[in-house]
Amino acid sequence: MPVDMTKIVSLCKRRGFVFQSSEIYGGMGSVWDYGPLGAELKRNVKEAWWRANVYERDDIEGLDAAILMHPRVWEASGHVASFADTLVDCITCKKRFRVDKIQPGSKKCPECGGALTEPRQFNLMFKTHCGAVENEEGIAYLRPETAQGIFVNFSNVIDSLRRKIPFGIAQTGKAFRNEITTGDFTFRSREFEQMEIEYFVKPGTDEEWYRKWVQERLNWYIRFGIKKENLRLREHAKDELAHYAKACTDIEYLFPMDWRELEGIANRTDFDLKAHAKTSGKTLEYFDDQANERYIPYVIEPSGGVDRAVLAFLIDSYREEVVRKEKRVVLGLHKALAPVKAAVLPLLRNRDEVVRMAEGITGDLRSAFRVMYDDTASIGRLYRRQDEIGTPYCVTVDVDSLTDKKVTVRDRDSMEQDRVEASNLKAYLLDKLEGD
């Protein structure tokens, strides 16, 4: 069974992973700040995704599109007209709810029992203005997804890098949705980050590529530590497909609140490129010089949330153990994702020689990876702190280190200890960290 979410929330606040945004002012609902360790974990998740999809493949290019785009982009994509929720308001407590979250046929507020208003549409995009004067001509939107930035740059990438289909464009970036039904910690937020690929294929090959990408994305989560039994695939029924989709499969994770979507893989057909070609008046066809034919590609879209992935990795790696009759909390994060790779702990902080040696080792290791130096408690307590934030290795410098020039390296998961030459420590740890 998944861990209780309250334990994850408590750990995130206590150890500096996630804070409530603007907390000193009472907080802002469903907006979150990533603390020192959370920022590292989030960065590592994005880097692992980028490496797997851009560096380890030869058929995907990276992109970083702007958050602000021409408003006609969102007209062409359908977001201005139809990107909305159907909502009701409680006349008594003034809370707002999505209609699909209300019991069918009910006219009473699920919170206080008050009467509900008639349903109405509410657009989820954040509207803003560009320029000094706020008028209709200056309307712009904070993007609700990163995908459209890829579609409008399709020809630019083709022309500049001479790419042949099939190929993909990948990007990570912020997106914004004025969500009404929020909650479940960072699972659903108004400001969030996406990891998306638009993979362009020849029509007729789209179903094969769709199946390949479903398996590819499932394997990525398993590769970086999510337990297989906590993942499942759920294919969308025909009546729940988005208007642009021929097929869609969700990778779902067993969160503490139930099975929820972690990532969706959709066959978007040629909907987006056709829509932008029609609205912009620019051709977005692909010319296959070998077959001497032109066509608008179909698109397979793996789209995942960075924040949801971070939350899933935290939950799945959390475990509690009893060691020497004391509880040990461990984040068994994959070494590539761990915020801190090694901690250097001087056994005697009142011995200047030990402290100087530990500080020297810390400085040397920092040229290779993220290291934490800590001398603020007993060695047992220091180990527990590092276990709780997922640090794979602890390096202890003791009195004997001054004479034998060796340090003790403790493994987070097995708690086994090795005595290692200080001069060989960086190579030893790099070998261990890259072993996975």
HELIX and SHEET records of a PDB file:
HELIX    1   1 MET A    5  ARG A   14  1                                  10    
HELIX    2   2 GLU A   23  TYR A   25  5                                   3    
HELIX    3   3 PRO A   36  TRP A   50  1                                  15    
HELIX    4   4 ARG A   51  TYR A   55  3                                   5    
HELIX    5   5 PRO A   71  SER A   77  1                                   7    
HELIX    6   6 HIS A   79  SER A   82  1                                   4    
HELIX    7   7 VAL A   99  LYS A  101  5                                   3    
HELIX    8   8 GLU A  136  GLY A  138  5                                   3    
HELIX    9   9 ALA A  147  PHE A  151  1                                   5    
HELIX   10  10 PHE A  154  LEU A  161  1                                   8    
HELIX   11  11 PHE A  185  PHE A  187  5                                   3    
HELIX   12  12 ASP A  206  ARG A  223  1                                  18    
HELIX   13  13 LYS A  228  ASN A  230  5                                   3    
HELIX   14  14 LYS A  238  GLU A  240  5                                   3    
HELIX   15  15 PHE A  271  SER A  280  1                                  10    
HELIX   16  16 VAL A  306  SER A  317  1                                  12    
HELIX   17  17 ASP A  352  LEU A  365  1                                  14    
HELIX   18  18 ILE A  379  ILE A  389  1                                  11    
HELIX   19  19 SER A  401  ASP A  404  1                                   4    
HELIX   20  20 ALA A  422  ASN A  424  5                                   3    
HELIX   21  21 LEU A  425  GLU A  434  1                                  10    
SHEET    1   A 2 VAL A  18  GLN A  20  0                                        
SHEET    2   A 2 TRP A  32  TYR A  34 -1                                        
SHEET    1   B 7 ILE A  60  GLY A  62  0                                        
SHEET    2   B 7 PHE A 167  PHE A 176  1                                        
SHEET    3   B 7 GLU A 191  VAL A 201 -1                                        
SHEET    4   B 7 TYR A 298  GLY A 305 -1                                        
SHEET    5   B 7 ASP A 258  THR A 269 -1                                        
SHEET    6   B 7 ALA A 247  PHE A 255 -1                                        
SHEET    7   B 7 LEU A 231  GLU A 235 -1                                        
SHEET    1   C 3 ARG A  96  ARG A  98  0                                        
SHEET    2   C 3 ALA A  84  ASP A  89 -1                                        
SHEET    3   C 3 ARG A 120  ASN A 123 -1                                        
SHEET    1   D 2 PHE A 126  HIS A 129  0                                        
SHEET    2   D 2 ILE A 139  LEU A 142 -1                                        
SHEET    1   E 2 TYR A 286  ASP A 288  0                                        
SHEET    2   E 2 GLU A 293  TYR A 295 -1                                        
SHEET    1   F 2 TYR A 318  VAL A 323  0                                        
SHEET    2   F 2 GLU A 326  LEU A 331 -1                                        
SHEET    1   G 5 VAL A 371  TYR A 373  0                                        
SHEET    2   G 5 ALA A 342  PRO A 346  1                                        
SHEET    3   G 5 TYR A 393  VAL A 397  1                                        
SHEET    4   G 5 LYS A 406  ASP A 411 -1                                        
SHEET    5   G 5 GLN A 417  GLU A 421 -1                                        
END                                                                             
